Amino acid sequence: MTPTLFYICIASLAGLSIIAVWRVIAYKNAISFTVQAIILASGFFLLFRFFIPDNVVAKGDEQDIAFVIILYVFMLLGMLANYAYAHLSLPKKERKEKQFDWGLFLAPVLASPIVFIPLLAAFQETNPNIPLRTRIMVFLVAFQNGFFWKEYFDNKRKEKEKGENVQKDSA
């Protein structure tokens, strides 16, 4: 893991921690907070245990770091575009009634390492000297991954719920 990716993961875990604290204050659900705190603490532990920057070997030069940062920014733009698309797809009347929700807007940014790590692994060996057309295509794939992140997780959740319902019906 590169130092840049390590710090992105730290920032995302810190953001998720802030949201967890805000949710326990807003909703007074200690059980949910306890589960979230255990998961977040495990994430921090694993990150620092196996990927601490001293053990991380930064391979490549500034071009590689710039490529990673630009790839990450395009993925984030895709995530934020997904939120804007969902909001703008609503009829005008519903859009006016629905208030802007910072949690729904920022949640994908904080969960971005889950989407970014496989994306980075797929393009890790990409040569920075590739033609501009190919680089643009790589950045658009990052944007697409960000845009469709929610649908992927929603489909997984629906499959799980469907499987649980089938088990209940057969029992």
N, C-alpha and C positions, 0 to 999 in steps of 0.2 A: 504494500500500500504506500502510495506516495505521501509525503508530508501534507500536500494540499488536500488530498482526499481525507487524511486523518483529521485535519482541522475542520473540514466540511462536516464530517461525522460528529465531531465534538459540538459544533454549533447547532446542528440539528437535534442532538440529544438534549442540549441545554434548552433549546426552544420547546421541545416536547415536555421537558420538566416544568417549565414555566406554565405551559398550558395545563398540565396535570394539577399544579398548585391552584391555578385560577379556577379550574373545574371543581376542586374540592371546596373552595371558598364559596363558589356560586351555587353548587348543587348539594353541598353537605353530604356527600356520599363517601364515607370513609373506606368502605370495602373496595369500591372501584379505585380509589386513590392508592390504597395499599397494593393492589395488584399492579397498577401502573408504576408505582414506585419500585416494586421488586423487579419488574421488567426493565425499567430504565437503569436501575442500579446494576443489573446484570449486563446491560449493554455497555455502560461505562467501564465495568470491571473487565469485560472481554476486550474492549477496545484498548484499554491501558495495559492489560496483561500481555496481549499478543501483538499489538501494533504501536507501541509507544515510539515516539519519533526517533529516539536513539537507536532503536532496532530497525528503523525503516531506512532502506537504502534508496535514496532519490536517484533514479537512473534517468538519464536524459539531460537536456539543457533547458534554457529558458523557453525555447520553442515548444517543448513538451508541456511545460507548465502552462504556457499561454493557451495551447490547444485544449488542455483539460479544463481550464477556466472558461474558455469560450464554449466548449461543449456543455458544461454545467449551466452556463447562463442560458443557452438555447433550450435546454431541457426545462429550466425554471420558467422561461417565457411560454413554453408549451403548456405547463401546468396552470399558469395564470390565465392563459388564453382559454383553457378549458373552463375555468370559472366564469370568465366573461361571456363565453359562448352559451353556457347553461343559463346565465342570467338574461342575456339578450334574446334567447330563444323563447322566453316566457311571453305571453301576451302582454301588451302595454299596461293593462289594468293590474295584472298580477305583479308586474315589475315595480309599479308604483307602490303597491301594498307591501311588497317584500323589502325588508330593510337589509342594508349591506351587513354581512356577517364576516367579521375579521377572522373568526376561527375557521370558517370554511375556506376563506381566501388564503390563509397562511398555512393550514394543515398540510397541503401538498409540498410546500417548501420545506417544512420540517421533516416530512417523511421522504424527502428527495433522495437520500443515500440509498434507500431500498431500490429505487429505480435506476439511480446513477451508477452504482457499482457494476451491474451486468452490462450496462451501456458502455462504460469505460473499458471493461474487460474485452468487449467485442471490438473496440477500436484502439486498443492499447498499442498494437504494432503498426498503426497507421503512420506512414511516412509523412513528416511535415512538409516535404517538398512535392507533394502530389499536386496535380493541376487544380486550379481554382474551382472548376466545375465539380470535381470530386469532393473537394473540401466542403463546398456548399451543400452537396448531397448529404454528407456526414452530419453537418449541423442541422439539416432539416430532419434527418432521422432522430436526432436528439430531441428536437422540437416535438416530433410525432410521439416519441416515447413519453414525454412530459404531458402531452395533450391527452393521451389515452391511458394514463396511469390509473385513473379512477375506475374506468370501465373494466380494466383487468381485475382489480381487487373486488369490485362489485360482482362480477361474474363468478369469481371464486367463492364469494360469500353465498351467492344464490345457489351454486352447485352444492355447497355444504348444507344449506338449509333444505334443499330439495332431497338430498340423501337422508337427512334426519327425519323428514316428513314421511319418506317411503318406509323407513324402519319403524316409525310409530304406527303407520297404517297396517303393516304386516304383522304387528304384534298383537 
